[in-house]
Amino acid sequence: MDTFFPKFSKKRSGVNVIMEQKLLKNVNNLILNGQTCTGCGICAEACPEEAISLGLVGAVRRGVVDYAEPINIDEKKCSYCGVCVVMCPFNSLTLKIDGEEALPIVEREGFPEYDMATTIDQDKCVRCTICEDVCPRDAISREVPAFEGTVEGALERQTVLAAKTTFTVDDEKCTRCGICSELCPAIDVKRKPFSAEFGAVVGDVVWDEKLCDGCQVCVEACPEEAITVERAVESAKLTGKVEILEENCCTCRWCDINCPTEAITVEKIFEGDIEFNADKCPAGCSTCVEVCPANAIYLPTPKAAKDLRGENEPVIAVNKDFCILCGACVNACPGEDIITLRRTGIRVKGKETDLFLKIKDKLCTPRTSMVKEAAKDEVELKMMETA
């Protein structure tokens, strides 16, 4: 006979899959964002209830199936403790208790959390666009005003830098000829009405600093050499602020390595190594390239036959500077022993509890690629050693 409580359900809402456990007084929801989940499998290894299994993310990427999520969560096995939420390096999981975000495993048992080390030295940062452009996870918040020529209603170019411009006209030399105002919208020659009273062209040269960019065209064009323009830059740095959004950052260090002023510091969550046995890789698969959340895996540029000198053409490679050792590529790779992952450490803050140490042992167990479907929608990975 079915009991009234707890009641379980699972439903899809947009990009989210929502698992629900309804108790007599409480409602627990574990929410998976299927769009940001990479299928790295860390949550599956960390789950103390073994309620999470890997989905067929590699097969989905290759277009073999279209029904699977990157991971599958058994809503009945799940204890809604929040371990998977804490351990997900991509913030793809959210736990809600009675509609409010909560992490009981942290709040009640002091489970440690990732020690995110992501900083931008605002004194060194020049607000360029490189970090925003190279980031594979939309983790850069670049709040720099838009200036004219980019979007409608943007600020004038002359306000980009903090500068003081001075414009002076030698009244003894100036003939009010009007050439300067014809060339520049910042200058207006306001002549007084011509009359016999003065018997000459008289008036004022009016200048608007907001419209002047200090180009010196008026100075060069003035036939009487009556104009002087001086521009002093008080701060050669764009206004605004650039920050790293830790909830999106996967610590790949693309921004850190490419920052031209060395203003960014990012330290990876996982320590260890990854190896690609390219000679075993079937050319043309490239599933690992597609699933890599850090853009660390690439297809080497083909060499001309005359340059190979008896060597095999490399078919796959990884830039270890950017690899975050998440394991998504290992899980998605359909080949045998093509990728080998060895984690040796995890950056966390807080006391490493007994539960965390067990999880750490599992995460630091070396593994290699070989994906097979042991049961429908469940992927089994080949382990090299027992933790």
C-alpha positions in Angstrom: 0.0 0.0 0.0 1.4 3.4 -0.9 2.1 5.7 1.9 0.9 9.3 1.9 4.3 10.8 2.7 7.0 11.3 1.5 5.8 11.9 -2.0 8.2 12.2 -4.9 8.1 13.7 -8.4 10.4 14.8 -11.2 9.5 17.3 -13.9 11.2 19.4 -16.6 10.7 23.2 -16.6 12.7 24.9 -19.4 16.4 24.1 -19.1 15.8 22.8 -15.5 14.9 19.3 -14.2 13.2 19.6 -10.8 13.3 16.7 -8.3 10.8 17.0 -5.4 10.4 15.3 -2.1 7.2 16.3 -0.3 7.2 15.5 3.4 4.4 16.1 5.9 5.6 19.6 6.7 8.4 20.4 4.3 9.0 20.4 0.5 12.5 19.8 -0.8 13.5 20.5 -4.3 16.8 19.7 -6.1 17.0 21.6 -9.3 19.4 20.7 -12.2 20.2 23.2 -14.8 20.7 21.0 -17.8 22.2 23.8 -19.9 25.1 24.6 -17.6 25.7 21.0 -16.5 28.8 19.7 -18.3 28.4 16.0 -17.3 31.7 16.1 -15.4 30.2 13.6 -13.0 31.7 15.1 -9.8 28.2 15.2 -8.2 27.7 11.5 -9.0 31.0 10.6 -7.3 30.2 12.9 -4.3 26.6 11.8 -3.7 26.5 9.9 -0.4 23.3 8.2 -1.4 24.5 7.1 -4.9 21.4 8.8 -6.2 23.1 10.4 -9.2 24.4 8.7 -12.3 26.0 10.0 -15.5 23.8 10.6 -18.5 24.8 10.1 -22.1 26.2 13.5 -22.6 28.8 12.4 -25.1 26.1 10.5 -27.1 23.9 13.6 -27.0 26.6 15.8 -28.3 27.2 13.4 -31.1 23.5 13.5 -32.0 23.1 9.7 -31.3 20.3 10.4 -28.7 18.3 13.5 -27.9 16.5 12.5 -24.7 19.2 12.3 -22.1 20.3 14.9 -19.5 24.0 15.2 -18.6 23.2 13.5 -15.3 20.3 11.6 -13.9 19.1 12.1 -10.3 16.9 9.5 -8.6 14.5 11.7 -6.7 13.6 8.8 -4.4 17.2 7.9 -3.4 18.2 11.6 -2.9 18.4 12.7 0.7 18.4 16.4 -0.4 21.5 17.0 1.8 23.1 19.5 -0.7 26.5 17.7 -1.1 26.1 17.7 -4.9 25.2 21.4 -4.9 28.4 22.2 -2.9 30.6 19.9 -5.1 29.3 21.0 -8.5 32.1 23.3 -9.9 29.6 24.8 -12.4 26.8 25.8 -10.0 24.4 23.7 -12.1 22.5 22.4 -9.0 20.3 24.3 -6.6 18.7 22.9 -3.4 15.5 24.6 -2.1 13.8 23.8 1.2 10.3 25.2 1.3 11.1 27.5 -1.6 14.3 29.0 -0.1 17.8 28.1 -1.2 19.6 26.1 1.6 22.6 23.8 2.1 21.9 21.7 5.2 25.2 19.8 4.8 27.1 23.1 5.2 24.8 24.7 7.8 24.4 21.7 10.1 27.5 19.6 9.6 30.1 22.1 8.5 30.9 20.5 5.2 33.7 22.5 3.4 33.2 24.5 0.3 35.5 25.3 -2.7 38.0 27.9 -1.9 37.6 30.2 -4.9 40.6 32.4 -5.5 39.6 34.9 -8.1 40.7 38.5 -7.9 41.2 41.5 -10.1 43.5 44.3 -9.1 41.5 47.4 -10.0 44.6 49.6 -9.9 46.3 47.4 -12.6 43.2 46.7 -14.6 42.8 49.0 -17.6 39.2 47.9 -18.4 40.2 46.3 -21.8 38.0 43.6 -23.3 40.4 40.6 -23.4 39.3 38.8 -20.2 35.6 39.1 -21.2 36.4 37.9 -24.7 38.5 34.8 -23.7 36.3 33.7 -20.8 34.4 30.5 -21.9 31.8 30.7 -19.0 30.5 34.3 -19.2 32.2 34.9 -15.8 33.4 38.4 -16.4 31.3 41.4 -15.5 32.8 44.4 -17.4 30.8 47.4 -16.3 32.4 50.1 -18.5 30.1 52.8 -20.0 29.3 52.7 -23.7 30.6 55.6 -25.8 29.3 57.2 -28.9 29.6 55.1 -32.0 28.7 51.9 -30.1 25.1 52.2 -29.0 22.5 54.9 -29.2 22.5 57.3 -26.3 26.0 56.4 -25.3 28.4 58.9 -23.6 30.5 61.3 -25.8 34.0 60.1 -26.7 35.5 63.1 -25.1 34.4 61.8 -21.7 36.2 58.5 -22.1 39.3 59.6 -20.2 39.5 62.1 -17.3 41.1 65.1 -19.0 41.2 68.8 -19.0 41.2 70.7 -22.3 41.9 74.5 -22.6 41.1 76.6 -25.6 42.4 80.1 -26.0 42.1 82.7 -28.8 44.4 85.6 -29.2 42.0 88.4 -29.8 44.7 90.6 -31.3 45.4 88.0 -34.0 41.9 86.6 -34.5 40.0 88.0 -37.5 36.8 86.0 -36.8 37.2 84.5 -40.3 35.1 81.5 -39.3 37.4 78.7 -40.6 37.7 77.1 -37.2 33.9 76.9 -36.7 33.5 75.4 -40.2 35.9 72.6 -39.4 34.9 71.8 -35.8 31.4 71.5 -34.1 33.0 72.5 -30.8 33.6 76.1 -32.1 31.1 78.7 -32.9 32.1 82.2 -34.3 29.4 84.6 -33.3 29.8 87.7 -35.3 27.9 90.9 -34.3 25.7 92.4 -37.0 27.7 94.3 -39.5 27.2 98.0 -39.1 28.8 101.3 -39.9 29.2 101.8 -36.2 32.1 99.4 -36.0 33.2 99.4 -39.6 34.8 96.0 -39.2 34.0 92.3 -38.5 33.7 91.9 -34.7 32.3 89.2 -32.4 33.3 86.3 -30.2 34.7 82.8 -30.7 32.7 80.4 -28.5 34.1 77.0 -27.6 32.4 73.9 -26.0 34.8 71.7 -24.1 32.4 68.7 -24.2 32.5 68.6 -28.0 36.3 69.1 -28.3 38.5 66.1 -28.6 41.8 68.1 -28.7 42.5 67.1 -32.2 44.3 70.4 -33.0 42.7 70.8 -36.4 41.5 74.4 -35.5 45.1 75.2 -34.4 46.6 74.0 -37.7 43.9 75.6 -39.9 43.9 79.0 -38.3 45.5 81.4 -40.9 46.4 83.9 -38.1 47.9 81.3 -35.7 45.5 82.8 -33.1 44.3 79.5 -31.5 46.0 77.4 -28.8 44.6 74.1 -27.6 46.1 72.2 -24.6 44.9 68.9 -23.4 46.1 67.3 -20.1 45.0 63.8 -19.4 44.4 63.3 -15.6 43.7 59.6 -15.7 44.6 57.4 -18.7 42.2 54.7 -17.7 38.6 54.0 -18.7 36.0 54.5 -16.1 34.1 51.5 -14.8 34.9 48.2 -13.1 35.7 44.7 -14.2 34.9 41.8 -11.9 34.8 38.0 -11.9 31.5 36.3 -11.2 32.5 33.4 -9.0 29.2 31.6 -9.6 30.1 31.3 -13.3 33.9 31.0 -13.0 35.3 27.5 -13.5 38.9 28.6 -12.7 40.3 27.8 -16.2 42.6 30.9 -16.0 42.0 32.1 -19.5 41.6 35.6 -18.1 44.5 35.3 -15.8 47.0 34.1 -18.4 45.9 36.6 -21.1 45.5 39.8 -19.0 48.0 42.2 -20.5 48.5 44.1 -17.3 48.7 41.0 -15.0 45.8 42.4 -13.0 44.0 39.0 -12.6 44.7 36.1 -10.3 42.8 32.9 -10.5 43.8 29.6 -8.9 42.3 26.3 -10.0 40.1 24.3 -7.8 41.6 20.9 -8.7 45.3 20.0 -8.8 46.6 17.1 -10.8 47.3 16.1 -14.4 45.6 14.9 -17.6 47.0 13.0 -20.5 45.7 12.4 -24.0 46.9 9.4 -25.9 46.3 10.9 -29.3 47.5 7.7 -31.1 44.4 5.9 -29.8 41.9 8.7 -30.7 39.7 8.1 -33.7 40.1 11.2 -35.8 36.9 13.2 -36.4 35.1 12.3 -33.1 35.9 15.6 -31.3 33.3 15.0 -28.6 35.8 16.0 -25.9 36.3 19.3 -27.6 32.6 20.0 -27.6 32.0 19.1 -23.9 35.1 20.8 -22.5 33.8 23.7 -20.4 37.2 25.4 -20.4 38.0 25.4 -24.1 41.2 23.5 -23.2 41.0 20.7 -25.8 41.6 21.4 -29.5 42.3 19.7 -32.8 45.9 20.4 -33.8 46.4 22.3 -37.0 47.1 19.7 -39.8 50.6 19.6 -41.0 51.6 19.3 -44.6 52.7 15.8 -45.6 56.3 17.0 -46.2 56.5 18.2 -42.6 55.4 15.0 -41.0 58.7 13.1 -41.6 57.3 9.7 -40.8 55.3 11.0 -37.8 51.6 10.4 -37.3 49.2 13.3 -37.7 48.2 14.5 -34.2 44.4 14.3 -33.9 43.7 15.7 -30.4 45.5 17.7 -27.8 44.9 19.6 -24.5 46.3 22.8 -23.3 47.0 22.0 -19.7 47.2 25.7 -18.8 43.5 25.9 -19.2 42.3 22.4 -18.2 40.4 22.4 -14.9 40.5 18.6 -14.4 36.7 18.4 -14.2 36.6 15.1 -16.1 33.8 16.0 -18.5 36.0 14.9 -21.4 36.9 11.6 -19.8 33.2 10.8 -19.3 32.2 11.8 -22.8 35.1 10.0 -24.6 33.8 6.8 -26.2 37.3 5.4 -26.8 39.5 3.1 -24.7 42.3 4.7 -22.6 42.5 7.8 -24.8 42.2 10.2 -21.8 43.7 9.6 -18.3 42.8 11.9 -15.4 44.7 12.1 -12.2 43.5 14.6 -9.5 45.9 15.1 -6.6 44.3 17.9 -4.6 41.2 20.0 -4.1 41.1 23.6 -2.9 38.5 24.0 -0.1 37.9 26.2 2.8 36.5 24.8 6.1 37.2 21.6 8.0 37.6 18.6 5.8 35.0 16.3 7.4 35.0 12.5 7.2 32.4 12.6 4.5 34.4 15.1 2.5 37.6 13.0 2.9 35.7 9.9 1.5 34.5 12.0 -1.5 38.1 13.4 -2.0 39.5 9.9 -2.1 37.0 9.0 -4.9 37.6 12.2 -6.8 41.4 11.6 -6.6 41.2 8.1 -7.9 42.7 8.0 -11.3 40.4 7.2 -14.1 40.5 6.7 -17.8 38.1 7.0 -20.7 35.8 4.2 -21.7 32.1 5.0 -21.6 29.6 2.3 -21.7 25.9 2.2 -20.9 25.4 -0.3 -18.0 21.8 0.5 -17.7 19.5 2.8 -19.7 20.7 6.4 -19.3 23.4 5.4 -16.9 27.1 5.5 -17.9 29.8 3.5 -16.2 33.4 4.7 -16.1 36.5 2.5 -16.0 38.4 3.1 -12.8 42.2 2.5 -12.7 42.6 2.2 -9.0 40.4 1.7 -5.9 40.2 4.6 -3.6 
